[in-house]
Amino acid sequence: MRGCLRRFRPLICLVAIIIIAQPLLAGSQPLPDIRINGVDGPLSLSPADELTISLSMDCQGVSGRADWWLAAGTPFGFYYMTPAGGWDAPAAPTLQGDIFGFGATTLFTVPLSGFPAGSYVIYFGVDTVPDGQLTIASLSYDDVSFVIGAGVHSAMTIGAEGGVLEVANQRGDLIRLSIPSGAILNPTLVSLTALADIPLNPIATNVLPGVIVQPHGLLLHEPATFSVDLVQELDSPSTSLLLYIKDSSLVLPIGQQAVTTDRISGLIYHFSTYTAGDVTGGEAAAQAEMASTLPSPADPYGWQDTYDVCDALLKWGEIVELAGGDGQKYIDKAVEAAKRDAANFLQQPVPADPCGDYLDVLFKYADLLMRLTSGPLVSDFQNRINDITAECSDAFRIDYSHVIQAQGISWNYAGTIKFKASSDRLPAEVRETMPGQSSLTGGGTAADCIVSITGSVTTTLDRGQLSGVTGEIPMLNLVLVDSWSQTATVTCPEYTGSMSLPQTFIHPLTFRYEDGYTITQPAGESGSWRWTLHLSE
């Protein structure tokens, strides 16, 4: 038994080195945690309740000075906790000092009797660039949300990062609006007002009084998810719809709806008044006829209007089909409307700077066309998108050169991975154009045995974003994944053998958007990971 252990000790040691070293190699970030009333939330609270906020911090091996932040998004504005324990609107850290770990600790308990009803979000984080500024790229944070009161009105300032609002109406239906990142570019006060009475509309059977989303008419750059959890189960889920009230005689079903007996959800492209109804076949046909006469958007860039009409006609066609009528003609009208408005936009002059709104609208119309149809117009959009993205995308590469050393054994590999992203509008998603392919070599001496390592590494992009704050240098946030395919051969005085040791390493990285910017991290006992950013291929 001892001889067997002695023979395999180098291989066991090698495996242990890889497994134990991985958390360090992958890169570490602090893990702040915030809870309210002992839970992660979200919570629904009443003015009679108390709110207890507790914090904890897992440093994950990170040390050094940092800015500590505590902030709150409220119905009456966004505030930051001051060093004195008060709250103020200007962005300033709560504390500047060393990062340290601690278990769950109660920060304060406060009665809610004096707080306005609505939605609240509290954020707790540390910024490892201790300059008194809120630097998103170097910020690690956690957040927790809660709603106070019956929820007839809820408001929150939402910017490019997105956010979630909730409101409960007087019946107890929970209405939620989930706004994704990039939907609203500038900080905007968004509100939900749950209605007690049904707004005037042409549907006879309503299953939701309704809700007003404000600011009225605000167009979203990306669709938001609108959902209702119903207290009373639906009698007819197949014909119950969330509806945008265009006027008192016309409603339009919102896009891509999912309906169960107690929940309805879908996509909205602008803020307005919404309700839900159980629609008859006759009502669907009448509404479809009216929707099919709606003109093209007055603004060719107004893809939101086109989506409204097309999504409505598709859903009306389904309801008419269920009632035994000719629903296909309304589905065909949806295709016609999409082609008409898309062709109209494609005929517009290409602006001198096509990398912002123009490119966004190209993508929106192309997505709609590919969902509904095929043919030359789809190809025309794809060709135009290829031309514009080639003009607008910033191409860059990351050169990497890694040496991992631990317990007398080392690994080496180097290569390049290429990306593209548009820096015209931030945040922008990073797209991988070429993964990195590297030869993996290495070895060393463990105990009285010689270890030789051969193999390959594929480096790919898991996710990435180019982000920035006004007045600051943009930051490139990436998660790269190294997939090792390696074989270790161990030669000992009494034994020779090989073992396949595949392994994956995950690297969360934040680069300043500067040519030559380099990140170096420790790897193993005395090695290093090294990545260098170049703003060109």
C-alpha positions in Angstrom: 0.0 0.0 0.0 2.8 2.4 0.9 4.6 1.6 -2.4 1.4 2.3 -4.3 1.0 5.6 -2.6 4.6 6.5 -3.2 4.3 5.7 -6.9 1.2 7.8 -7.4 2.1 10.7 -5.0 3.4 13.0 -7.8 0.1 12.6 -9.7 -2.0 13.1 -6.6 0.1 16.1 -5.7 -0.3 17.5 -9.2 -4.1 17.2 -9.1 -4.1 18.8 -5.6 -2.1 21.7 -6.8 -4.6 22.4 -9.6 -7.6 22.0 -7.4 -6.3 24.0 -4.5 -4.9 26.8 -6.6 -8.0 27.4 -8.7 -9.7 30.0 -6.5 -6.6 32.1 -6.4 -6.0 31.6 -10.1 -9.5 32.6 -11.1 -9.2 36.0 -9.5 -11.0 37.1 -6.4 -13.5 39.9 -5.5 -15.0 40.8 -2.2 -18.5 39.5 -1.5 -20.6 42.0 0.4 -24.0 40.9 1.6 -27.0 42.9 2.8 -30.2 41.6 4.3 -33.4 43.1 5.6 -35.2 41.6 8.5 -32.9 38.6 8.2 -33.6 37.7 4.5 -32.4 38.6 1.0 -35.8 40.0 0.0 -37.8 41.2 -1.7 -40.2 41.9 1.1 -43.6 43.5 1.3 -43.9 45.6 4.4 -46.5 47.8 6.0 -46.1 51.1 7.7 -46.6 49.3 11.0 -43.5 47.2 10.5 -39.8 47.8 11.4 -36.9 47.5 9.0 -33.7 45.9 10.2 -30.6 46.2 8.0 -27.7 43.8 8.5 -24.4 43.6 6.6 -21.6 41.1 6.2 -18.4 40.9 4.2 -16.4 38.0 2.8 -13.0 39.5 1.7 -12.2 36.5 -0.6 -8.5 37.2 0.2 -8.7 40.8 -1.1 -6.9 43.4 1.0 -6.0 47.1 0.8 -8.0 50.3 1.1 -11.4 50.8 -0.5 -14.4 53.1 -0.6 -17.3 51.6 1.3 -20.8 52.5 0.0 -24.3 52.3 1.3 -27.0 53.8 -0.9 -30.8 53.7 -1.2 -33.2 54.1 -4.1 -36.5 55.4 -2.8 -39.8 56.8 -4.2 -38.5 60.3 -3.3 -35.0 60.0 -4.8 -31.6 58.3 -4.6 -29.5 58.8 -1.4 -26.1 57.8 0.0 -25.3 57.2 3.6 -22.8 59.7 5.0 -20.0 58.9 7.5 -22.1 60.6 10.2 -24.9 58.1 9.6 -27.2 60.5 7.8 -28.4 60.3 4.1 -27.6 62.8 1.4 -28.1 63.0 -2.4 -24.6 63.7 -3.6 -22.6 60.6 -4.3 -20.0 60.1 -1.5 -18.7 57.0 0.2 -19.9 56.1 3.7 -16.4 55.0 4.7 -12.9 55.0 3.3 -10.6 52.4 4.9 -9.2 48.9 4.7 -11.2 46.0 3.5 -12.0 43.6 6.3 -14.3 40.7 6.8 -17.1 40.3 9.3 -20.2 38.2 9.9 -23.8 39.3 9.9 -24.0 42.6 11.8 -27.1 44.7 12.4 -26.5 48.2 11.1 -29.8 49.7 12.4 -33.5 49.1 13.0 -36.0 51.8 12.0 -39.8 52.0 12.2 -41.5 52.5 8.8 -44.4 54.6 10.0 -43.0 57.8 8.5 -41.9 56.3 5.1 -44.0 56.9 1.9 -45.5 53.8 0.3 -43.6 52.5 -2.7 -40.6 50.5 -3.7 -37.2 50.8 -2.1 -33.8 49.3 -2.9 -30.7 49.4 -0.6 -27.2 48.8 -1.9 -24.1 47.8 0.0 -20.7 47.6 -1.7 -16.9 48.2 -1.7 -15.0 50.0 -4.5 -11.4 48.8 -4.6 -10.3 52.1 -6.2 -10.3 54.3 -3.1 -10.7 57.7 -4.7 -14.0 58.9 -3.2 -15.7 58.3 -6.6 -18.2 55.6 -7.4 -16.3 53.5 -10.0 -18.7 50.8 -11.2 -15.9 48.7 -12.8 -14.1 48.2 -9.5 -17.3 48.0 -7.4 -18.5 44.7 -5.7 -22.0 45.1 -4.3 -25.2 43.4 -3.1 -28.7 44.8 -3.0 -32.0 44.1 -1.4 -35.5 45.5 -2.2 -38.8 45.9 -0.4 -42.2 47.6 -0.9 -44.0 49.6 1.8 -47.8 50.0 2.0 -50.7 48.8 -0.1 -48.7 49.7 -3.1 -51.1 51.9 -5.0 -48.1 54.0 -6.1 -44.4 53.1 -6.4 -41.6 55.1 -7.9 -37.9 54.8 -8.4 -35.1 56.6 -10.3 -33.8 54.2 -12.9 -30.9 54.7 -15.2 -28.8 52.7 -17.7 -28.3 49.9 -15.2 -32.0 49.1 -15.2 -34.2 48.1 -12.2 -37.4 46.6 -10.9 -40.5 48.2 -9.6 -43.4 46.5 -7.9 -46.8 47.7 -6.8 -49.8 45.8 -5.3 -53.3 47.1 -6.1 -56.2 47.1 -3.8 -57.2 43.6 -4.7 -53.8 42.3 -3.9 -52.6 41.7 -7.5 -48.8 42.1 -7.6 -47.7 44.2 -10.6 -44.0 44.1 -11.6 -42.0 46.1 -14.2 -38.5 44.8 -14.9 -36.5 47.3 -16.9 -33.3 45.8 -18.4 -29.9 47.6 -18.7 -29.8 50.0 -21.6 -33.5 50.5 -21.8 -33.4 53.9 -20.2 -30.1 55.8 -20.9 -30.5 58.7 -18.5 -31.6 58.6 -14.8 -35.4 58.9 -14.9 -38.1 58.8 -12.2 -40.3 55.8 -13.2 -43.5 55.2 -11.4 -46.3 52.6 -11.3 -49.8 53.6 -10.2 -52.2 50.8 -9.6 -55.8 51.8 -10.4 -58.8 50.9 -8.3 -61.2 51.5 -11.2 -61.1 50.0 -14.8 -60.0 52.6 -17.4 -62.4 53.1 -20.3 -61.6 50.5 -22.9 -63.5 48.3 -25.4 -63.1 44.9 -23.7 -66.2 43.9 -21.7 -64.6 41.5 -19.2 -61.6 42.9 -17.4 -59.4 40.8 -15.1 -57.2 43.6 -13.8 -58.3 47.2 -13.0 -55.2 48.6 -14.6 -51.9 50.4 -14.0 -50.3 53.6 -15.2 -46.6 53.5 -16.0 -45.0 56.9 -16.1 -43.5 59.1 -17.5 -46.2 58.6 -20.1 -45.0 58.0 -23.6 -41.3 57.3 -22.7 -39.8 55.1 -25.4 -37.6 52.3 -24.2 -34.4 51.4 -26.1 -34.9 47.7 -25.0 -38.2 46.1 -24.1 -39.2 45.8 -20.4 -41.0 42.8 -18.9 -44.4 43.7 -17.5 -46.1 41.0 -15.3 -49.1 40.6 -13.0 -49.5 37.9 -10.3 -53.2 37.7 -9.9 -55.1 37.0 -6.6 -58.1 35.6 -8.5 -57.3 32.8 -10.9 -58.3 33.3 -14.6 -61.3 31.5 -15.9 -60.0 31.5 -19.4 -56.2 31.7 -19.6 -56.2 31.1 -23.4 -58.1 34.3 -24.1 -56.9 36.5 -21.2 -54.4 39.2 -22.3 -52.4 42.1 -21.0 -53.5 45.2 -23.0 -52.0 48.6 -23.9 -54.9 51.1 -23.9 -54.1 53.2 -27.0 -57.4 55.0 -26.6 -60.9 54.4 -25.3 -61.9 52.4 -28.4 -58.7 50.5 -29.2 -56.4 48.2 -27.1 -53.3 46.4 -28.3 -52.1 43.1 -26.6 -48.5 43.6 -25.4 -45.7 41.5 -27.0 -44.8 37.9 -26.4 -47.2 37.1 -23.6 -47.1 34.1 -21.3 -50.3 33.3 -19.4 -51.1 30.8 -16.6 -54.1 30.6 -14.4 -52.6 33.2 -11.9 -50.0 35.1 -13.9 -49.7 37.1 -17.1 -46.5 38.6 -18.5 -45.2 40.1 -21.7 -43.0 42.9 -23.2 -43.7 46.6 -23.4 -41.8 49.1 -25.5 -43.0 52.4 -23.9 -44.8 53.7 -20.8 -48.5 54.1 -20.9 -51.7 52.8 -19.3 -52.2 49.0 -19.2 -55.0 46.6 -18.2 -55.9 43.0 -18.7 -59.1 41.5 -20.2 -60.7 38.2 -21.1 -61.3 38.8 -24.8 -64.1 37.3 -27.0 -63.6 36.3 -30.6 -65.8 39.2 -31.8 -63.9 41.7 -29.7 -60.6 40.4 -31.1 -61.8 40.6 -34.7 -63.1 44.2 -34.2 -59.8 45.3 -32.5 -57.7 43.6 -35.2 -59.6 45.4 -37.9 -58.8 48.7 -36.2 -55.2 47.8 -35.5 -54.6 46.8 -39.2 -55.5 50.4 -40.3 -52.9 52.1 -38.1 -50.4 54.0 -40.2 -46.6 53.6 -40.2 -44.8 55.5 -37.4 -44.6 59.2 -38.1 -40.9 58.8 -37.1 -39.2 56.1 -39.2 -37.0 55.4 -36.2 -40.1 54.6 -34.1 -39.8 50.9 -34.1 -41.8 50.7 -30.8 -45.0 51.6 -32.7 -44.3 48.9 -35.3 -43.8 46.3 -32.6 -47.0 47.4 -30.9 -49.1 46.8 -34.0 -47.4 43.6 -35.1 -47.5 42.0 -31.7 -51.2 43.0 -31.4 -52.2 41.6 -34.8 -50.4 38.3 -34.1 -52.2 37.9 -30.8 -55.6 39.0 -32.2 -55.2 36.5 -35.0 -54.6 33.7 -32.4 -57.8 34.7 -30.5 -59.9 34.8 -33.7 -58.6 31.4 -34.7 -59.6 30.0 -31.3 -63.1 31.4 -31.8 -63.3 29.6 -35.2 -62.7 32.7 -37.4 -60.1 33.5 -40.0 -57.2 34.6 -37.8 -54.6 34.0 -40.4 -55.5 37.2 -42.3 -54.5 39.2 -39.2 -51.3 37.3 -38.9 -50.6 38.1 -42.6 -51.4 41.8 -41.9 -48.8 41.7 -39.1 -46.2 40.5 -41.6 -47.2 43.2 -44.1 -46.9 46.0 -41.4 -43.5 44.7 -40.4 -42.3 44.7 -44.0 -43.8 48.1 -44.8 -42.2 49.9 -41.8 -38.9 48.1 -42.1 -38.6 48.9 -45.8 -39.4 52.5 -45.0 -36.7 52.7 -42.5 -34.1 51.1 -44.8 -34.8 53.7 -47.4 -33.9 56.5 -44.9 -30.5 58.2 -45.5 -27.7 56.6 -43.5 -26.5 59.3 -41.1 -23.0 60.5 -40.9 -22.6 58.8 -37.6 -24.6 55.6 -37.9 -23.3 53.9 -34.7 -26.0 55.0 -32.3 -29.7 55.1 -32.8 -29.5 54.1 -36.5 -27.7 50.8 -35.8 -30.0 50.1 -32.8 -33.1 50.5 -35.0 -31.6 48.4 -37.7 -31.2 45.5 -35.2 -34.8 46.0 -33.9 -36.4 45.8 -37.4 -34.1 42.9 -38.4 -35.2 41.0 -35.3 -38.9 41.6 -36.0 -38.5 40.5 -39.6 -36.6 37.3 -38.8 -39.4 36.5 -36.3 -42.1 36.9 -38.9 -40.8 36.2 -42.4 -37.8 35.6 -44.7 -36.8 36.7 -48.1 -34.9 39.6 -49.8 -35.8 42.3 -47.2 -34.3 40.2 -44.4 -31.1 39.8 -46.5 -31.0 43.5 -47.1 -31.1 44.2 -43.4 -28.5 41.7 -42.7 -26.2 43.2 -45.3 -26.8 46.7 -44.0 -26.1 45.6 -40.4 -22.8 43.9 -41.5 -21.7 47.1 -43.2 -22.6 49.4 -40.3 -21.2 47.1 -37.5 -17.9 46.8 -39.5 -17.7 50.6 -39.5 -18.8 51.1 -35.9 -17.1 48.3 -33.9 -13.9 48.9 -32.1 -11.6 46.0 -32.7 -9.1 45.1 -30.0 -7.1 42.1 -28.7 -5.8 40.8 -25.4 -2.4 39.2 -25.4 -1.8 36.8 -22.6 1.3 35.1 -21.2 0.9 32.9 -18.2 3.3 31.0 -15.9 1.8 29.0 -13.1 4.3 27.6 -10.5 3.6 25.5 -7.4 5.5 22.9 -5.5 8.3 22.5 -8.1 6.0 22.2 -11.1 5.2 24.9 -13.6 2.9 25.4 -16.6 3.4 27.9 -19.4 1.2 29.1 -22.2 0.6 32.3 -24.2 -1.7 33.5 -26.9 -4.2 36.2 -28.2 -8.0 36.5 -28.0 -9.8 39.1 -30.2 -13.0 41.1 -29.5 -15.2 43.7 -30.9 -17.5 46.2 -29.2 -19.0 49.6 -30.1 -17.8 52.4 -27.9 -20.3 54.9 -29.4 -22.9 54.2 -26.7 -22.1 52.8 -23.3 -22.7 50.2 -21.9 -22.0 48.0 -25.0 -21.8 44.3 -25.1 -18.4 42.8 -26.1 -18.5 40.2 -28.9 -15.8 37.6 -29.4 -14.3 37.5 -32.9 -11.6 34.9 -32.3 -10.9 32.6 -29.3 -7.3 32.1 -28.1 -5.5 28.8 -28.9 -2.4 28.1 -27.0 0.1 25.2 -26.5 0.5 24.2 -22.9 3.9 23.0 -21.7 5.6 22.5 -18.4 6.9 20.2 -15.8 9.2 19.9 -12.9 10.3 17.6 -10.1 8.0 16.3 -7.4 9.4 14.1 -4.7 11.9 11.9 -6.6 9.9 11.9 -9.9 10.1 14.0 -13.0 6.8 15.5 -14.3 6.3 16.4 -17.9 3.2 18.3 -19.1 1.9 18.7 -22.6 -1.5 19.9 -24.0 -3.4 22.8 -25.2 -5.6 25.7 -23.9 -8.6 27.3 -25.5 -9.4 30.8 -24.1 -13.0 32.0 -24.8 -15.2 34.9 -23.8 -17.9 34.0 -21.3 -19.3 37.5 -21.2 -18.1 41.1 -21.5 -19.2 44.7 -21.4 -17.6 48.0 -22.2 -19.0 50.4 -19.7 -18.2 53.9 -18.4 -19.4 56.8 -16.4 -19.6 60.4 -17.8 -16.2 62.0 -17.4 -14.4 58.8 -16.7 -12.3 56.5 -18.9 -14.4 53.5 -20.1 -13.8 50.2 -18.5 -13.7 46.8 -20.2 -15.2 44.1 -18.0 -14.6 40.6 -19.1 -15.0 37.1 -17.9 -12.5 34.8 -19.8 -12.5 31.0 -19.5 -9.3 28.9 -20.0 -10.1 25.3 -20.9 -7.1 23.1 -20.4 -6.6 19.7 -22.2 -3.4 18.4 -20.7 -1.5 15.2 -20.0 1.0 14.8 -17.2 3.6 12.1 -17.6 5.4 11.1 -14.3 8.7 9.3 -14.5 9.9 7.8 -11.2 12.7 5.3 -10.4 10.2 2.6 -9.9 7.2 3.8 -12.0 6.3 5.6 -15.2 2.7 6.6 -16.0 0.5 9.3 -17.6 -2.8 11.0 -16.5 -5.2 13.2 -18.4 -5.9 16.3 -16.3 -8.5 18.6 -18.0 -9.2 21.8 -16.1 -11.1 25.0 -16.4 -10.1 28.4 -15.0 -12.4 31.4 -14.9 -10.9 35.0 -14.9 -13.1 38.0 -14.1 -11.0 41.0 -15.4 -11.5 44.7 -15.5 -9.3 46.7 -17.9 -9.1 50.5 -18.3 -9.8 51.2 -22.0 -6.2 52.1 -22.7 -3.8 50.6 -25.2 -1.2 48.5 -23.4 -3.1 48.3 -20.1 -1.9 45.2 -18.3 -3.4 43.1 -15.5 -1.1 40.8 -13.5 -2.3 38.4 -10.9 -0.4 35.8 -8.8 -0.7 32.2 -10.0 0.3 29.4 -7.7 3.2 30.0 -5.3 5.5 32.2 -7.5 3.9 32.4 -11.0 1.7 35.0 -12.6 -1.2 35.4 -14.9 -0.6 38.4 -17.3 -3.1 40.0 -19.8 -2.4 43.1 -21.9 -5.1 45.0 -23.8 -4.4 46.5 -27.3 -7.0 48.8 -28.9 -6.5 47.2 -32.3 -6.3 43.8 -33.8 
